[in-house]
Amino acid sequence: MREEIRLLQQRLGITAIYVTHDQAEALAISDKIVVIDKGRISQIGTPHELYRRPGNRFVAEFIGEANFLPARLEAMEDGHAKIAIGPQQMQVVSPPLQAGAVTVLARPEAIRIRTHGEGLAGTIQKVSYLGSSADYTVETELGPVLITDYEMQGGVLAAGTAVRLEFLPHGVYPLPKA
């Protein structure tokens, strides 16, 4: 039905307002999304903007799966932040923030799971094989981390396996304070 609504809207060249609580549906059919929290507009943006650069934790949680992890913001320069998540340092797109402790959003598909190498150490607690991907819950010193592994290069890893997590900059975003 969502595809039919989108095709009809595009064919007729009309503006349509569609109300839904289904995030996937909103992302699939919208040019622009208005996220409302307790009767107030929380953020307005394109699906890509809301998913990649949520304005606050509510939007980040509402639009897709999310990990919220403590990190350290070392410096800001030209819309980018130098941050450290555990032992890993990286530069990411960021709103203007003060240096110091921050919370970062890390999308599950932007975390690589490996059995060796550098990265945040952890132990797999839960595994769900989904055919085209494997979902993991990994316990780390920063708390549990959800990972969606589409590559499965080493096959599906078992619960109890010691792993290293590498965060990819395109899926990490420092969140403004509430």
C-alpha positions as CSV (number, residue, x, y, z in Angstrom):
1,M,0.0,0.0,0.0
2,R,2.8,2.4,0.8
3,E,4.2,2.0,-2.7
4,E,0.8,2.7,-4.2
5,I,0.5,5.9,-2.2
6,R,3.9,7.0,-3.2
7,L,3.3,6.3,-6.9
8,L,0.0,8.1,-6.8
9,Q,1.5,11.1,-5.1
10,Q,4.3,11.3,-7.6
11,R,2.1,10.7,-10.7
12,L,-0.4,13.4,-9.7
13,G,2.3,15.8,-8.4
14,I,0.4,16.4,-5.2
15,T,1.5,17.0,-1.6
16,A,0.3,14.3,0.7
17,I,0.4,14.1,4.5
18,Y,0.7,10.6,5.8
19,V,0.6,9.8,9.5
20,T,2.3,6.6,10.7
21,H,4.2,5.2,13.6
22,D,6.0,2.7,11.3
23,Q,9.5,4.1,10.8
24,A,10.3,1.9,7.8
25,E,7.1,3.1,6.1
26,A,7.9,6.8,6.9
27,L,11.5,6.4,5.5
28,A,10.2,4.5,2.4
29,I,7.6,7.0,1.2
30,S,8.6,10.4,2.5
31,D,10.5,13.3,0.9
32,K,10.3,15.0,4.3
33,I,9.4,13.7,7.8
34,V,8.1,15.5,10.8
35,V,8.9,13.7,14.0
36,I,6.6,14.6,16.9
37,D,7.3,13.8,20.5
38,K,4.5,14.5,23.1
39,G,2.7,16.9,20.8
40,R,5.8,18.9,19.9
41,I,7.9,18.9,16.7
42,S,11.2,17.2,17.6
43,Q,12.8,17.4,14.1
44,I,11.9,18.0,10.5
45,G,14.1,16.6,7.7
46,T,14.6,14.2,4.9
47,P,14.7,10.5,5.7
48,H,18.5,10.5,5.2
49,E,19.0,13.5,7.5
50,L,16.8,12.0,10.3
51,Y,18.6,8.7,10.1
52,R,22.2,10.0,9.8
53,R,21.9,13.2,11.8
54,P,19.1,13.0,14.4
55,G,18.6,16.2,16.4
56,N,18.2,14.3,19.6
57,R,18.0,10.9,21.3
58,F,14.2,10.6,20.7
59,V,14.6,11.0,17.0
60,A,17.6,8.6,16.9
61,E,15.6,5.9,18.8
62,F,12.4,6.5,16.7
63,I,14.1,6.3,13.3
64,G,15.9,2.9,13.2
65,E,17.9,0.7,15.6
66,A,20.5,2.6,17.6
67,N,23.3,2.2,20.1
68,F,23.9,5.1,22.5
69,L,27.5,4.9,23.8
70,P,29.6,7.2,25.9
71,A,32.5,8.8,24.0
72,R,34.9,11.7,24.4
73,L,34.8,14.7,22.0
74,E,38.4,15.9,21.7
75,A,37.9,18.8,19.2
76,M,35.6,20.4,16.7
77,E,36.6,21.7,13.3
78,D,34.5,22.7,10.3
79,G,31.4,20.6,11.2
80,H,33.5,17.6,12.2
81,A,34.3,16.2,15.6
82,K,37.3,14.2,16.6
83,I,35.9,11.6,19.0
84,A,37.1,8.6,20.9
85,I,34.8,5.6,21.4
86,G,36.8,3.3,23.8
87,P,40.2,2.9,22.1
88,Q,39.1,4.0,18.6
89,Q,39.5,7.6,17.5
90,M,37.8,9.0,14.4
91,Q,36.4,12.1,12.8
92,V,32.7,12.3,12.3
93,V,30.1,14.9,11.1
94,S,28.8,16.7,14.1
95,P,26.6,19.6,15.3
96,P,28.6,22.2,17.2
97,L,29.4,20.6,20.6
98,Q,31.7,21.4,23.5
99,A,34.7,19.2,24.1
100,G,34.3,16.5,26.8
101,A,32.0,13.6,27.5
102,V,29.3,13.1,24.9
103,T,26.8,10.4,23.9
104,V,27.2,9.1,20.4
105,L,24.6,7.3,18.2
106,A,26.2,4.3,16.5
107,R,24.0,2.5,14.0
108,P,24.2,-1.3,14.2
109,E,25.1,-1.7,10.5
110,A,28.0,0.7,10.9
111,I,29.9,-1.5,13.3
112,R,32.3,-4.2,12.1
113,I,32.7,-7.3,14.2
114,R,36.0,-9.2,14.1
115,T,37.7,-12.0,16.0
116,H,41.1,-10.2,15.9
117,G,42.7,-6.8,15.4
118,E,42.1,-3.4,16.9
119,G,38.9,-2.0,18.3
120,L,36.6,-2.1,21.3
121,A,36.9,-5.5,23.0
122,G,33.7,-7.5,23.8
123,T,32.1,-10.9,24.1
124,I,29.1,-12.0,22.1
125,Q,26.1,-12.5,24.3
126,K,23.4,-13.2,21.7
127,V,23.3,-14.2,18.0
128,S,20.4,-14.2,15.6
129,Y,21.1,-15.5,12.1
130,L,18.6,-13.9,9.6
131,G,19.9,-15.3,6.3
132,S,21.2,-12.1,4.7
133,S,22.6,-10.9,8.0
134,A,23.5,-11.8,11.5
135,D,22.5,-9.7,14.5
136,Y,24.7,-9.7,17.6
137,T,24.5,-8.3,21.1
138,V,28.1,-7.8,22.3
139,E,28.9,-6.9,25.9
140,T,31.7,-4.3,26.2
141,E,33.2,-2.0,28.8
142,L,30.8,0.7,27.4
143,G,27.7,-1.6,27.8
144,P,25.9,-3.8,25.3
145,V,26.3,-3.0,21.6
146,L,23.9,-4.2,18.9
147,I,25.5,-5.1,15.6
148,T,24.0,-6.1,12.2
149,D,26.6,-7.9,10.2
150,Y,25.7,-8.1,6.5
151,E,29.2,-9.3,5.5
152,M,29.5,-12.4,7.7
153,Q,33.0,-12.8,6.3
154,G,34.0,-15.2,9.1
155,G,30.6,-17.0,9.0
156,V,28.2,-16.6,11.9
157,L,30.1,-16.2,15.2
158,A,28.9,-18.1,18.3
159,A,27.8,-16.7,21.6
160,G,30.8,-16.5,24.0
161,T,33.2,-15.5,21.2
162,A,35.7,-12.7,22.1
163,V,35.5,-10.0,19.5
164,R,36.7,-6.5,18.5
165,L,34.4,-3.8,17.3
166,E,35.3,-1.2,14.7
167,F,33.0,1.8,14.4
168,L,32.6,3.3,10.9
169,P,32.5,7.1,10.8
170,H,29.4,7.3,8.5
171,G,27.3,5.6,11.1
172,V,28.5,7.4,14.2
173,Y,27.0,10.8,15.3
174,P,27.5,12.8,18.5
175,L,24.1,13.8,20.0
176,P,23.4,17.2,21.4
177,K,22.6,17.3,25.1
178,A,18.9,17.0,25.9
